[in-house]
Amino acid sequence: MDELLLGNVVGLAAVRRAPAEFFDSVRDSLIRHIGRYPETASWFLEARPRELGVDDYLLLLRDSGVWRAVTADPRVTGDLLLRLVDELRGGAAGEVPATPHLIEAVEAGHAALAGRRSDSRCLRNLSLDLLDALCAAGVDFAPRSFHDPVRADTLDEPWLCWLEGEHEDAGQPRRDLGHLAADPVLGPVAARSLDPGFLTHHADTVLGHPGATALLNMRLADFAAERATAAGSFEALERFLDGPVKRLRDPRIDESNPDVIERIFAFDRAEELATALRSGLAVEYTFPALEAAVERVRTLAADTDTRRTVPGDWEFDPLRIHESWPLHAVSCGGFVVVFDADVTANRWQSPVLVTPSAVVGVRSLVHNACPRFDPRTCESLGEIHLRPWPERLTELGVPVGDLDPGVLPPAVWEFPDDPDADRDTVHRLEYATCLPVITDTTTDSLTGHCGGWHLNFPVDHGPYHHIIGPLGTFRIPRDRRLSPTTAIARPGGGVVVNCADGFIDADTGRRLPLSLEGGGRHSYLDHLPDTRLHFLSARDETLSARLRTVTAGDVAPLLDDGLTPGHRRELIAECLGTRDTVIIDAVDGLVRRSAELAQTMNGIHPPVDRQVRVPDISEELDAYIHGYLGTGGGGLNNYGALLTGLGRAIRRNELHSYGYEEWDRINWGIGFIGNERALAALVAAPCLSPELRHEAVGFVRSLLKAGLVCNAWRYVEVPADAVDSTETLYEGWHDDCVVISYRYDHNCTGSTGRSDRIVLLAPEDRRHWMGVDLGDGEDTSLGSAALTAVLDAADAQDPRDAAERRDALQTDVDTIARASGVPARVLFRLLGTPLPPTHRETKEQRALLGLTVQQSKTAREIIDQFEPEECAAILAAAVDPDDPTAFTAGHPDTDAVIAAIGRVLGEPAVRLSDEDLDLLVGRQADPEERNIRRLLRGGEVVVDDGVRDSYLGLLITIAVECRISADEAAWIARQMRAAADWVRGCPEARRREWDRLVPVPGPDNSRELVNDQPVPVLARVVAGGGTDDLISWLEAGGFPRTRAGGIRWWPSRTWCRRSRRPGDWVWTPPATGWSSSR
């Protein structure tokens, strides 16, 4: 049926418009049909059905065998692929389809595409992966024209698709974009479309791909170039800061290209002000008759408005300077003044604004007309038609012929019949000026003249605006916002061009800063109509010459924020050698605006001092420091930049500005704040490798310079349920402290079940916070001088003295071990080279520590059972604040370490030898139970939430196989009896359920759960009497203190040994049966 249908409909125009579902429904039949009938294949090759996706179309050609024939001819292959690419651009805005099969075809068709040209000018529907594949294949793209629609080259949607990996599910993997970045046409287009706002969540993705990073660097280079162009022009700088660059705030980008970032956001107030003054100010021009008229009309307007006590002192200045010739007209608040170029008497309140007889030539001549105005409201009433404008500029005669077109080709003078013949040349006659010279008035005009005429012709050609006039031809980078019109000589040297928003330098294209009047208004001299420019003259040529050479050092005294306005104005007058209030007002306005801009710049991106930049660190140093001071693993790609930004906020007292996202990125890695003694111990550890010590010292020095340590802040943890707050305290500023994270309470004696500790940064002197007593706590801080001394001493360590430092440390460690009960080997490993427990020492490191493989394993696994905070407290205690460098020589503060161990661990219930610890570490069933640490803390077997069965097994092992005293034996016996009592005290129903579900206690079912709770296997054995002989033997205390070889106690016949793991005892119940309630 499908074959019959296809035979009748294929070839019809309607099939080209059929929905995609139609092709899906007949796909198999269509493939067979195309294979049988060559004319059908040709018909499908001619054009893709409109609703059939590009990739589906390619698959149809491939599966029907047509693609094989296409690829036989490179020319046909290239034509088809370029056609499909061009068809993609017809999609809706924001639609960027995945095309993995098209990309695959492009990758396979390099020979067919190399050197081919794509004329597609609309790229917004093409994925970056496809563009990269086309560039890799050698496809050339048409150079971008200034007249191409801006939206056509906007690749923001393709960027988002690439960054978010939207096409990966469709089988289109994310490409590196290296070929796209290298393409001279598309590379800049893609770079310009990379919005900095995308980087907030995708910086790692960009930085993880060299090609994308190259595009990012191109974008940053564009920003730097734009920033350089804006130097000295405060208006241009304001526009720059209000653009995409204000979203360039990710520290990872700062770290990736710090030199360019520094150029983008550098702001030297003195240099910016000096640059602005060298560029020139509109107030350097003067038109006395105009200035008198403006003052008069403002006074008239202010006198009639009781709300305005100061002439012209209103939010929006209603002053208007109208375009007319040769008379001049200004209006303000309903009052109009008409005057000649140099005569204002008797013309203050003319009944008319502009009369047709007064108009000789104006702008807008391309329309063959000039405006006329209502004499009372000054509103435009329409246009007065003038004589026709010539079809060619050369028809104007000799004056135009005398002009020098400069770099423009001769054809620019001729207007082509076809307006689209030269897309890159635009004659903007609506902005042309052609005014007669007024004898004795504009003969010496700064605009110049040619053959008795003031002539200026704007022509856009290529990437530049050109202004052709008597002063020459001037070229300015093309910008749709400029609309340049007339060139005029600048007092003091150079030429500027009048544009829509003020003057720009004709040589550099840099915008001149707008001038302010005394009342804070923008000066009207910055926005004069072209017909007024010809009447301007230099206000003070000597002053202007001085301004062209002013330096940052000359203006630096003006920037003292402590100056009063009056004093500052006196300094300006003295610096510039002038008493002209118009000039002083303008310069004073620039000084004030420079302060505002500096504040805006710092708000977007505070300056980074190279001397306090915190570097990124290696994975080894990250694990070393954050093994005890923080959680680590937060992302090393931007760690240094994040710390740099945090240090800056601390130095500037701006921690209140950090929100949830900022803390979420950095809270894992700032545990050293307020813990300088622990940090010093890590750096000064006597047996640390020279390579790791060197990096650690450099890192801590950068922390010190950045203000991240020794800064009067401390790390504090408080119970979450004790905080007096009715709302969730998210990470951020709360009551003059900073909530930086939350931690779950992993107390070894059992979780509290709360969520649970709030981690704060609090001032050192803060004692109360939101109803919680912060207390004094243990001071682990260290002054900057003491920390610097430790760093200097660590730097000066001689590796050849390592053995001497090790022996000194061993002596003190033995003293600490005898007093605290913590095994000496564990202490030696923790204090000598406090590498994280996950770190396996090399053969050389073990030799330096004097440890065997088993001894190293024992020390590591026991330290791993300690809380990081406990290790940090012991390390901090090792550094004597009164003699901080002693630890670098192997001499910890023994008394302080002993006190710290007693504070964080307590008194051990059983003191074990190093050999006993080797045995127990090898026997422990589950190190994550942390039973050895529990033993060192003197922990009880029975706790609030039940009995710790694995801990009980450890105690039984100690009783059977380790050397213990009579008191220690009695304590173990009490623990075993407490476990038995707890079992017997459980409800009878629960004990019967245990007996039913776990009837035979043993190692194979020791981890069984009943009602989601572990079954206390060993405790039930003890409660059932299986260890009565052992308990009695322990309580008797009559056994020898030392080993007599082998195991000192052997269980009764009801026990047999299964393995060497504690708890792996199989008990044979007596013939009379067994019950845990015995």
Backbone hydrogen bonds, N-H to C=O, Kabsch-Sander energy under -0.5 kcal/mol:
donor,donor_aa,acceptor,acceptor_aa,energy
5,L,1,M,-2.6
6,L,2,D,-3.1
7,G,3,E,-2.2
8,N,4,L,-1.1
8,N,5,L,-0.7
9,V,5,L,-1.8
10,V,6,L,-2.3
12,L,9,V,-2.5
15,V,12,L,-0.9
16,R,12,L,-0.8
16,R,13,A,-0.6
17,R,13,A,-0.6
17,R,14,A,-0.8
18,A,15,V,-1.3
22,F,19,P,-1.1
23,F,19,P,-0.9
24,D,20,A,-1.9
25,S,21,E,-2.2
26,V,22,F,-1.5
27,R,24,D,-0.9
30,L,26,V,-3.1
31,I,27,R,-2.5
32,R,28,D,-1.9
33,H,29,S,-2.6
34,I,30,L,-2.8
35,G,31,I,-1.9
36,R,32,R,-1.5
37,Y,33,H,-2.1
40,T,37,Y,-0.8
41,A,37,Y,-1.6
42,S,38,P,-2.5
43,W,39,E,-2.1
44,F,40,T,-2.3
45,L,41,A,-1.8
46,E,42,S,-1.5
47,A,43,W,-0.8
50,R,16,R,-2.4
51,E,18,A,-0.6
52,L,49,P,-1.5
53,G,51,E,-0.6
57,Y,53,G,-2.6
58,L,54,V,-2.3
59,L,55,D,-2.4
60,L,56,D,-2.1
61,L,57,Y,-2.3
62,R,58,L,-2.6
63,D,59,L,-3.1
64,S,60,L,-1.6
65,G,62,R,-1.1
66,V,61,L,-1.0
67,W,61,L,-2.2
69,A,65,G,-0.9
70,V,66,V,-2.1
71,T,67,W,-2.6
72,A,69,A,-0.6
73,D,70,V,-1.7
77,T,73,D,-2.5
78,G,74,P,-2.8
79,D,75,R,-2.5
80,L,76,V,-2.5
81,L,77,T,-2.5
82,L,78,G,-2.5
83,R,79,D,-2.0
84,L,80,L,-2.4
85,V,81,L,-2.3
86,D,82,L,-2.3
87,E,83,R,-2.0
88,L,84,L,-1.2
88,L,85,V,-0.5
89,R,85,V,-0.6
89,R,86,D,-0.7
90,G,87,E,-1.4
91,G,88,L,-1.5
95,E,92,A,-2.1
96,V,94,G,-0.7
103,I,99,T,-2.4
104,E,100,P,-2.2
105,A,101,H,-2.3
106,V,102,L,-2.6
107,E,103,I,-2.7
108,A,104,E,-1.8
109,G,105,A,-0.9
109,G,106,V,-0.6
110,H,107,E,-0.6
113,L,109,G,-1.5
114,A,110,H,-2.4
115,G,138,G,-2.1
116,R,113,L,-2.4
118,S,140,D,-3.5
119,D,117,R,-0.6
123,L,121,R,-0.6
123,L,152,A,-2.5
124,R,152,A,-0.8
126,L,123,L,-2.2
131,L,127,S,-2.3
132,D,128,L,-2.7
133,A,129,D,-2.2
134,L,130,L,-2.5
135,C,131,L,-2.4
136,A,132,D,-2.3
137,A,133,A,-1.6
138,G,135,C,-1.2
139,V,134,L,-2.2
140,D,116,R,-3.4
142,A,118,S,-1.6
148,D,145,S,-1.6
152,A,149,P,-0.8
153,D,149,P,-0.8
153,D,150,V,-0.9
154,T,151,R,-1.4
155,L,153,D,-0.8
159,W,155,L,-2.2
160,L,156,D,-2.3
161,C,157,E,-2.4
162,W,158,P,-2.2
163,L,159,W,-3.0
164,E,160,L,-2.5
165,G,161,C,-0.5
165,G,162,W,-0.7
166,E,161,C,-1.9
168,E,165,G,-1.2
170,A,167,H,-0.7
171,G,168,E,-1.8
172,Q,167,H,-2.0
181,A,177,L,-2.2
182,A,178,G,-1.5
183,D,179,H,-0.8
183,D,180,L,-0.7
187,G,183,D,-1.7
189,V,185,V,-0.9
190,A,186,L,-3.1
191,A,187,G,-2.4
192,R,188,P,-2.4
193,S,189,V,-1.1
194,L,191,A,-1.4
195,D,193,S,-1.3
198,F,195,D,-2.0
199,L,196,P,-1.4
200,T,197,G,-1.0
201,H,198,F,-0.8
202,H,198,F,-0.9
203,A,199,L,-1.5
206,V,202,H,-2.1
207,L,203,A,-2.9
208,G,204,D,-1.3
209,H,206,V,-1.7
212,A,176,D,-1.0
213,T,209,H,-2.7
214,A,210,P,-2.2
215,L,211,G,-1.9
216,L,212,A,-2.4
217,N,213,T,-2.6
218,M,214,A,-2.0
219,R,215,L,-2.3
220,L,216,L,-2.6
221,A,217,N,-2.4
222,D,218,M,-2.2
223,F,219,R,-2.2
224,A,220,L,-2.6
225,A,221,A,-2.4
226,E,222,D,-2.6
227,R,223,F,-2.8
228,A,224,A,-2.3
229,T,225,A,-2.1
230,A,226,E,-1.6
231,A,228,A,-1.0
233,S,230,A,-2.2
234,F,232,G,-0.8
237,L,233,S,-2.4
238,E,234,F,-2.3
239,R,235,E,-2.2
240,F,236,A,-2.3
241,L,237,L,-2.7
242,D,238,E,-1.4
243,G,240,F,-1.2
246,K,243,G,-1.8
247,R,244,P,-2.2
248,L,245,V,-1.9
249,R,247,R,-1.7
253,I,250,D,-1.2
254,D,250,D,-1.4
255,E,251,P,-2.3
256,S,252,R,-1.4
257,N,253,I,-1.7
261,I,257,N,-2.1
262,E,258,P,-2.3
263,R,259,D,-1.6
264,I,260,V,-2.4
265,F,261,I,-2.2
266,A,262,E,-0.9
269,R,267,F,-0.8
272,E,268,D,-3.0
273,L,269,R,-2.5
274,A,270,A,-2.4
275,T,271,E,-2.5
276,A,272,E,-2.3
277,L,273,L,-2.3
278,R,274,A,-2.3
279,S,275,T,-1.9
280,G,276,A,-1.3
284,E,281,L,-1.7
285,Y,282,A,-1.9
286,T,537,S,-2.3
290,L,287,F,-0.6
291,E,287,F,-2.5
292,A,288,P,-2.5
293,A,289,A,-2.1
294,V,290,L,-2.7
295,E,291,E,-2.2
296,R,292,A,-2.2
297,V,293,A,-2.7
298,R,294,V,-2.2
299,T,295,E,-1.8
300,L,296,R,-2.3
301,A,297,V,-2.0
302,A,298,R,-2.6
303,D,299,T,-2.4
304,T,300,L,-0.8
304,T,301,A,-0.5
305,D,302,A,-1.2
306,T,304,T,-0.6
308,R,305,D,-1.7
309,T,307,R,-0.7
313,D,310,V,-2.7
314,W,312,G,-1.5
317,D,315,E,-0.6
320,R,331,S,-2.6
322,H,320,R,-0.6
322,H,329,A,-2.3
324,S,322,H,-0.7
328,H,339,F,-2.8
329,A,322,H,-0.5
330,V,337,V,-2.4
331,S,320,R,-2.4
332,C,335,F,-2.4
335,F,332,C,-1.8
337,V,330,V,-3.2
338,V,347,R,-1.7
339,F,328,H,-2.4
340,D,343,V,-2.1
347,R,344,T,-1.5
350,S,347,R,-0.7
358,A,355,T,-1.7
359,V,355,T,-0.5
359,V,356,P,-1.3
360,V,358,A,-0.6
364,S,430,E,-2.0
365,L,429,L,-0.6
367,H,364,S,-1.4
368,N,365,L,-1.9
369,A,364,S,-1.1
370,C,384,I,-1.7
372,R,382,G,-1.6
374,D,379,E,-2.7
378,C,374,D,-2.0
381,L,372,R,-2.9
382,G,372,R,-0.8
384,I,370,C,-3.4
385,H,383,E,-0.5
386,L,368,N,-2.5
393,L,413,W,-1.0
394,T,413,W,-0.5
395,E,392,R,-1.3
396,L,393,L,-2.0
397,G,394,T,-1.5
400,V,397,G,-0.5
401,G,397,G,-1.8
402,D,398,V,-2.0
403,L,400,V,-1.5
408,L,405,P,-1.5
412,V,409,P,-2.0
413,W,410,P,-1.8
414,E,411,A,-1.1
415,F,413,W,-0.5
421,A,418,D,-1.9
423,R,421,A,-0.5
425,T,422,D,-1.4
426,V,460,D,-2.8
428,R,426,V,-0.8
428,R,458,P,-1.7
429,L,427,H,-1.4
431,Y,428,R,-1.9
432,A,429,L,-1.5
433,T,456,N,-2.5
435,L,454,H,-2.0
437,V,452,G,-2.5
439,T,437,V,-0.7
441,T,438,I,-2.3
442,T,438,I,-2.5
443,T,438,I,-0.6
445,S,442,T,-1.5
446,L,536,L,-0.8
448,G,445,S,-1.5
450,C,453,W,-3.1
453,W,450,C,-1.0
454,H,435,L,-3.9
455,L,453,W,-0.9
456,N,433,T,-1.8
457,F,468,I,-2.8
459,V,466,H,-2.8
460,D,426,V,-3.0
461,H,459,V,-0.6
461,H,464,Y,-2.1
462,G,424,D,-2.0
464,Y,461,H,-1.5
465,H,476,I,-3.5
466,H,459,V,-2.0
467,I,474,F,-2.0
468,I,457,F,-2.4
468,I,466,H,-0.5
469,G,467,I,-0.5
469,G,472,G,-1.6
472,G,469,G,-1.7
474,F,467,I,-2.0
476,I,465,H,-2.6
478,R,463,P,-2.9
482,L,479,D,-1.8
483,S,479,D,-0.7
485,T,498,N,-2.6
486,T,498,N,-0.6
488,I,496,V,-2.9
489,A,446,L,-2.4
490,R,494,G,-2.9
493,G,490,R,-2.2
496,V,488,I,-2.8
497,V,504,I,-2.7
498,N,486,T,-3.0
499,C,502,G,-2.4
500,A,482,L,-3.2
502,G,499,C,-1.3
504,I,497,V,-1.9
505,D,510,R,-3.0
506,A,495,V,-2.4
509,G,505,D,-2.2
512,L,503,F,-2.6
517,E,521,R,-3.3
520,G,517,E,-1.9
523,S,515,S,-3.0
526,D,523,S,-1.4
527,H,524,Y,-1.5
528,L,525,L,-0.6
532,R,529,P,-2.2
533,L,529,P,-0.9
533,L,530,D,-0.6
534,H,530,D,-0.6
535,F,532,R,-1.8
536,L,533,L,-1.5
537,S,286,T,-1.9
539,R,284,E,-3.5
544,S,540,D,-2.6
545,A,541,E,-2.4
546,R,542,T,-1.8
547,L,543,L,-2.3
548,R,544,S,-1.7
549,T,546,R,-1.2
550,V,547,L,-1.1
555,V,551,T,-1.3
556,A,552,A,-1.4
558,L,555,V,-1.6
559,L,556,A,-1.8
560,D,557,P,-0.8
561,D,559,L,-0.6
563,L,560,D,-1.9
568,R,564,T,-2.6
569,R,565,P,-2.1
570,E,566,G,-1.8
571,L,567,H,-2.1
572,I,568,R,-2.2
573,A,569,R,-2.3
574,E,570,E,-2.2
575,C,571,L,-3.0
576,L,572,I,-2.6
577,G,573,A,-1.4
578,T,573,A,-1.4
581,T,579,R,-0.6
584,I,580,D,-2.4
585,D,581,T,-2.9
586,A,582,V,-1.8
587,V,583,I,-2.5
588,D,584,I,-2.7
589,G,585,D,-2.1
590,L,586,A,-1.7
591,V,587,V,-2.2
592,R,588,D,-2.1
593,R,589,G,-2.4
594,S,590,L,-2.3
595,A,591,V,-1.4
596,E,592,R,-1.7
597,L,593,R,-2.7
598,A,594,S,-2.2
599,Q,595,A,-2.0
600,T,596,E,-2.3
601,M,597,L,-3.1
602,N,598,A,-2.5
603,G,599,Q,-1.9
604,I,600,T,-1.8
605,H,601,M,-3.0
609,D,607,P,-0.6
610,R,608,V,-0.5
612,V,609,D,-1.8
613,R,610,R,-1.1
622,D,618,S,-2.3
623,A,619,E,-2.4
624,Y,620,E,-2.0
625,I,621,L,-2.7
626,H,622,D,-2.2
627,G,623,A,-0.7
628,Y,625,I,-1.2
629,L,625,I,-2.0
631,T,668,W,-1.8
632,G,668,W,-1.3
638,N,635,G,-1.1
639,Y,636,L,-0.6
642,L,638,N,-2.4
643,L,639,Y,-2.5
644,T,640,G,-2.4
645,G,641,A,-2.3
646,L,642,L,-2.2
647,G,643,L,-2.9
648,R,644,T,-2.0
649,A,645,G,-2.0
650,I,646,L,-2.3
651,R,647,G,-2.6
652,R,648,R,-1.8
653,N,650,I,-1.2
654,E,649,A,-3.5
657,S,654,E,-1.9
658,Y,655,L,-1.6
663,W,659,G,-2.2
664,D,660,Y,-2.7
665,R,661,E,-1.3
666,I,662,E,-0.8
666,I,663,W,-0.6
667,N,663,W,-2.9
669,G,666,I,-2.0
670,I,667,N,-0.7
671,G,629,L,-0.7
673,I,670,I,-1.6
675,N,672,F,-1.9
677,R,780,T,-2.8
679,L,675,N,-2.2
680,A,676,E,-2.7
681,A,677,R,-2.1
682,L,678,A,-2.0
683,V,679,L,-1.9
684,A,680,A,-2.7
685,A,681,A,-0.8
687,C,832,G,-2.3
688,L,685,A,-1.7
693,R,689,S,-2.5
694,H,690,P,-2.4
695,E,691,E,-1.8
696,A,692,L,-2.5
697,V,693,R,-2.8
698,G,694,H,-1.9
699,F,695,E,-2.3
700,V,696,A,-2.6
701,R,697,V,-2.3
702,S,698,G,-1.8
703,L,699,F,-2.0
704,L,700,V,-2.3
705,K,701,R,-2.4
706,A,702,S,-2.2
707,G,703,L,-0.6
707,G,704,L,-0.9
708,L,703,L,-2.4
709,V,703,L,-0.8
714,R,762,A,-2.5
715,Y,673,I,-0.7
716,V,760,L,-2.3
718,V,758,I,-2.2
720,A,756,D,-2.7
722,A,719,P,-1.2
723,V,720,A,-1.1
724,D,770,M,-3.4
725,S,723,V,-1.6
730,Y,728,T,-1.2
732,G,739,V,-2.0
733,W,658,Y,-0.5
734,H,737,C,-3.0
737,C,734,H,-1.5
738,V,761,L,-2.3
739,V,732,G,-2.8
739,V,737,C,-0.5
740,I,738,V,-0.7
740,I,759,V,-2.6
741,S,759,V,-1.2
743,R,757,R,-2.5
745,D,754,R,-0.7
746,H,744,Y,-0.9
750,G,747,N,-2.0
752,T,745,D,-0.5
757,R,743,R,-2.5
757,R,755,S,-0.6
758,I,718,V,-3.1
759,V,741,S,-2.7
759,V,757,R,-0.5
760,L,716,V,-3.8
760,L,758,I,-0.6
761,L,738,V,-2.1
762,A,714,R,-2.5
762,A,760,L,-0.5
764,E,712,A,-2.5
766,R,763,P,-1.9
769,W,772,V,-2.4
772,V,769,W,-1.8
774,L,767,R,-2.4
774,L,772,V,-0.8
775,G,767,R,-1.1
779,D,777,G,-0.6
780,T,778,E,-0.7
787,L,783,G,-2.6
788,T,784,S,-2.5
789,A,785,A,-2.0
790,V,786,A,-2.0
791,L,787,L,-2.4
792,D,788,T,-2.6
793,A,789,A,-2.5
794,A,790,V,-2.7
795,D,791,L,-2.4
796,A,792,D,-1.6
797,Q,794,A,-1.0
801,D,798,D,-2.5
802,A,799,P,-1.5
805,R,801,D,-2.2
806,R,802,A,-2.5
807,D,803,A,-2.4
808,A,804,E,-2.0
809,L,805,R,-2.3
810,Q,806,R,-2.4
811,T,807,D,-1.8
812,D,808,A,-1.7
813,V,809,L,-2.7
814,D,810,Q,-2.1
815,T,811,T,-1.4
816,I,812,D,-2.2
817,A,813,V,-2.7
818,R,814,D,-2.2
819,A,815,T,-1.6
820,S,816,I,-2.3
821,G,817,A,-2.5
827,L,823,P,-2.0
828,F,824,A,-2.9
829,R,825,R,-2.1
830,L,826,V,-2.3
831,L,827,L,-2.9
832,G,828,F,-2.4
833,T,829,R,-1.3
835,L,833,T,-3.4
839,H,836,P,-2.4
840,R,838,T,-0.5
841,E,839,H,-0.6
846,R,842,T,-2.6
847,A,843,K,-2.0
848,L,844,E,-2.1
849,L,845,Q,-1.9
850,G,846,R,-1.3
851,L,846,R,-2.3
856,S,852,T,-2.4
857,K,853,V,-2.2
858,T,854,Q,-2.5
859,A,855,Q,-2.3
860,R,856,S,-2.5
861,E,857,K,-2.4
862,I,858,T,-2.0
863,I,859,A,-2.4
864,D,860,R,-2.1
865,Q,861,E,-0.6
865,Q,862,I,-1.2
866,F,863,I,-1.5
870,E,867,E,-0.5
871,C,867,E,-2.0
872,A,868,P,-2.7
873,A,869,E,-2.1
874,I,870,E,-2.0
875,L,871,C,-2.7
876,A,872,A,-2.8
877,A,873,A,-2.0
878,A,874,I,-1.0
878,A,875,L,-0.7
879,V,875,L,-0.6
879,V,876,A,-1.2
880,D,878,A,-0.7
880,D,883,D,-0.5
883,D,880,D,-1.1
886,A,883,D,-1.7
887,F,884,P,-0.5
888,T,885,T,-0.7
889,A,885,T,-0.6
889,A,886,A,-1.2
890,G,887,F,-1.9
891,H,886,A,-1.7
893,D,878,A,-1.3
894,T,892,P,-1.4
897,V,893,D,-2.4
898,I,894,T,-2.7
899,A,895,D,-2.3
900,A,896,A,-2.3
901,I,897,V,-2.5
902,G,898,I,-2.2
903,R,899,A,-1.8
904,V,900,A,-2.6
905,L,901,I,-2.7
906,G,901,I,-1.6
909,A,935,L,-1.5
912,L,910,V,-0.6
917,L,913,S,-2.1
918,D,914,D,-2.0
919,L,915,E,-2.0
920,L,916,D,-2.6
921,V,917,L,-2.9
922,G,918,D,-1.6
923,R,919,L,-1.2
924,Q,920,L,-2.0
929,E,926,D,-2.0
930,R,927,P,-1.9
934,R,930,R,-1.6
935,L,931,N,-2.1
936,L,932,I,-2.4
937,R,933,R,-1.4
938,G,935,L,-1.6
939,G,934,R,-3.1
943,V,941,V,-0.6
943,V,946,G,-3.2
946,G,943,V,-1.7
948,R,941,V,-2.3
949,D,947,V,-1.1
952,L,948,R,-1.9
953,G,949,D,-2.1
954,L,950,S,-1.8
955,L,951,Y,-2.1
956,I,952,L,-2.2
957,T,953,G,-2.1
958,I,954,L,-2.5
959,A,955,L,-2.6
960,V,956,I,-2.0
961,E,957,T,-3.0
962,C,958,I,-2.2
964,I,962,C,-0.6
969,A,965,S,-2.6
970,A,966,A,-2.5
971,W,967,D,-2.1
972,I,968,E,-2.1
973,A,969,A,-2.5
974,R,970,A,-2.1
975,Q,971,W,-1.9
976,M,972,I,-2.2
977,R,973,A,-2.4
978,A,974,R,-2.4
979,A,975,Q,-2.0
980,A,976,M,-2.2
981,D,977,R,-2.7
982,W,978,A,-2.1
983,V,979,A,-2.0
984,R,980,A,-2.5
985,G,981,D,-1.7
986,C,983,V,-1.5
991,R,987,P,-1.9
992,R,988,E,-2.4
993,E,989,A,-2.0
994,W,990,R,-2.3
995,D,991,R,-2.4
996,R,992,R,-2.3
997,L,993,E,-2.9
998,V,994,W,-3.1
1005,N,1002,G,-0.9
1006,S,1003,P,-0.8
1008,E,1005,N,-1.5
1010,V,1013,Q,-3.1
1013,Q,1010,V,-1.4
1015,V,1008,E,-2.0
1017,V,1015,V,-1.8
1020,R,1016,P,-1.7
1021,V,1017,V,-1.8
1022,V,1018,L,-2.8
1023,A,1019,A,-2.6
1024,G,1020,R,-1.9
1025,G,1022,V,-1.6
1026,G,1021,V,-2.3
1028,D,1025,G,-1.3
1031,I,1027,T,-2.7
1032,S,1028,D,-2.7
1033,W,1029,D,-2.3
1034,L,1030,L,-2.7
1035,E,1031,I,-2.5
1036,A,1032,S,-1.7
1037,G,1033,W,-1.3
1048,R,960,V,-0.9
1049,W,960,V,-0.8
1055,W,1052,S,-2.3
1056,C,1066,V,-1.3
1058,R,1064,D,-1.3
1059,S,1064,D,-0.9
1064,D,1061,R,-2.2
1065,W,1063,G,-1.9
1066,V,1056,C,-1.5
1067,W,1001,P,-0.6
1067,W,1065,W,-0.6
1068,T,1054,T,-3.0
1073,G,1070,P,-2.2
1078,R,1075,S,-1.8
